Amino acid sequence: MKPGYGGRILRIDLSEGKITKEPTPDALIKDYLGARGFIVRTLHDELSPGTDPLSPEALFITATGPLTGLFVPSSGKIQSGGKSPITGGYGEANSGGHFPAELKLAGYDMIVLTGARDKPCYIVVDDDDVRIEDAGELWGKGSITAEEMLKKNLGEDFQIATIGPAGENLVKIACITHDFGRQAGRTGLGAILGSKKVKAICVRGTRTIPVHDIDGLIEVGRRMYQQCFTNPAFELWQTYGTSAVVNWANRIGAFPTRNFQGGYFEQFTNISGPRMRKDIVLINKACFSCAMCCGKYSRTTTDDYDVHVEGPEYETTAMIGGDCALGSIKDIAYANYLCDEYGIDTISGGSIIAFAIECFEKGIIDEKDTGGIKLKFGDAKGVFEMVKKIALRQDIGDLLAEGATKASRTLGKGSERFAMQMKGLEQSGYESRRAPAMLLSYMTSDIGAHHRPSWAVTHDLATGRDSVEGKAEKVIELQHTRPLFDTLGVCRLPWIEMQVPVSDYAEAYRKATGIDYSEEELLGISEKIWNLTRMFWVREIPGFGRAYDFPPARIYEEKLKGGTTDGGILERDKVEALLDDYYKLRGWNQNGIPTPEKLKSLGLDWVIKDLK
Ligand code: SF4
């Protein structure tokens, strides 16, 4: 078994009830490192082109990385992936908690699910003992409730990932929840589990993870933790987590407001990190091996509700707070709880509800569509009801459950211009008309408009908010560096916020695995993986190209309203220039397709056939 790895791949054919375990191939480790790399290579190899993502033939994959579960800061991360039900392209979501390390300690690098059950089930992975159990009364229950029930049944030492009613109902923004509030949120992967009738995956691992040089790993791990503990931002991070960003994002006019009509929410102090800490936070909460504890466990209570919830974190506050104009942190936290329990991604959920509110206010939909709800920006009750309607596919919720792209195409009447998505995935929480590098990050993200692979707002502030020169180079650098953390199975936040250097992660990788990759070589593999995710889109979507990277017309035709960016806009020719530069630097053609030469240079000759 290779040091640093769980050593095995677990395959479950749900139709046949067949469970197999096989050694993780050395070549896969050498060429793709782990997690995200394993997922994209497996999709290319094992998913037939054109497969319906919600058919039994589709794959659901979840994979740890070589540093998952080891002695480095924040090593509790896992990637899940498949063909995205919402975009039809490459789908991937990152999550933390304690499930990832548990899976590795059970001796698995990856789980690959194929087929589908006739009846709802849940999967138990108890070290070597793997079984498929009848889900019985779990089906129909909320994600959090189901996790509680399974913990009671199996034991507290099991780590459990569940879907909610949204996943069961094949809602295309359905997420997977673990640890009472940690989500694999994006790209609708919860619906893939729902289509396979898998309510939950429950894991207990009691093995050890072999390490090449344990003393060396402890030495570098200590240094990395020390860097976190002594960083001046450590206390701020522990106190507010990602919500620390709310005030700043408003000050610079990058906080999505009223379906991205503006970048400044006038009630932002009511939903800021300090306000959240004061009004609702009970305690800090962290993923496995994390010192930073960005998670906040909260209780939100009014005359109408009284619930516990993890969060809200920045993205939820941006998309349900600013974008739907809710000015109460308690209401945002309650909407967060509903999304978690019903199993909806808060980013796509907030964005789609904001889209629906704007459609209502513009007369494109009315009370007949909404089941009697008068949608209005700022009305919390309407937001709560819409979360449920989307998850249960009731009234207009049935159409919204298909995502903003399909909803806008069906509703028409100009609504496409304010369905805030790229490649079919709703944009996450930064308004980017005055942040071109951030806009390019969204446009070229390999899952659709998401910030995880590249976050470049501070680069825009430093280099000019209206200029597009040099932005593509920075975005590409980030798109190789940030996803490397997802490939290694660790959280990127100690690198971003505590300045733990990438070189330390490279050293930890060498000590853990004995594989002598330099930092540059690891980043080279990250570039290869990036090109392979692009080729998955090329393979799966006929006519895929530049148009899929383009933002909705709101971005280049409508000026921002309110705050410091009032009147801001990025003209269409600048948007085109961003893409021109980006494609050129990537070695892709001007339609955004990797050239055969580029693929060859990355050792991806085998995928050139898909260019046809
Ligand atoms: Fe988890 Fe936050 Fe720590 Fe990252 S910083 S590992 S997301 S608790």
Boltz pocket constraint, residues with backbone or C-beta under 6 A from the ligand:
constraints:
  - pocket:
      binder: B
      contacts: [[A, 74], [A, 75], [A, 76], [A, 96], [A, 97], [A, 285], [A, 286], [A, 287], [A, 288], [A, 290], [A, 291], [A, 292], [A, 293], [A, 294], [A, 295], [A, 491], [A, 492], [A, 493], [A, 494]]
      max_distance: 6.0
